Amino acid sequence: GALTLRVQIVTVDALRNFPAAIRTQSEPHLVQYFTSAVLLSPYRVAKQTLTLKLPTARVESFSDKEGRLTKDSISFGPYKDTLPFSTLPVYAHFRHSAAFLSAPRVKRVLQVSHWGILSVEEEYVVQHTGPTLLGGFSRVDYEKSRPPSAVSTVMAVAPVGAQDIYFRDSIGIISTMKVRSVSPKNLQVDLTQRYPLLGGWQATFNWGYNLGLQHVQTSSGGRYILTVPYAPHARGIPCRA
């Protein structure tokens, strides 16, 4: 018999900025990716191939002795009768202009009041881990042509029924915030910062809301149970805590 398995793996910090720094905000971001062309397995593998699907067709270099480039894909193999625990290092150097964000610090505070209100506040320190911008920042150039790697808005999710939603940084309240319904259970909150985040920059901000306890509280046998998500509400930002 035969068994087909589909395995999905999500990794963080798998891409290396190369070069690690750029001089102007308009320069493209280039990254390197290192991996093995064969699966690290305790079993002998009869036949296997590897295909790297890249975000762009702008490829600087790759392991050309092992791979074949077709538009935005690099194929390696097939490799036959691979021994257990074998590895075959390969790499690709390509353009990747997506925003690289991470949160080295996230603090989530929940406060239950006697007035039937749950107060939720989240504090973030967010870093842009793309190539460090060595030169100065030009607002004029940014407005003319916004680089896709720049981040001005962070998306968060709040439950339907959330009230008194706020967003502020260390200076004070930030007025550029949009709230809209995206599902019967959730609201999407777009948090726009005072300035965009570029490589090597970071921002600190708080956001939060109030929610009636009837949305998250149940009772049983004289005991009250509060059910809330554990994970932070901001989307697309890996937490390093």
Secondary structure, DSSP 8 states (H G I E B T S, - for coil): -----------SS-EEESSSEESSTTS--EEEEEEESS---SS-EEEEEEEEE-S-S-EEEE-TTTEEEETTEEEEEEEEEE-TT---EEEEEEE--S--EEEEEEEEEEEE-TTSEEEEEEEEEEEE-SSEE-S---HHHHHHS--TT-EEEEEEEEETT-EEEEEEESSSB---EEEEE-SSSEEEEEEEEEEEE-TT-EEEEEEEEEEEGGGTEEEETTEEEE---SS-SBSS--B--
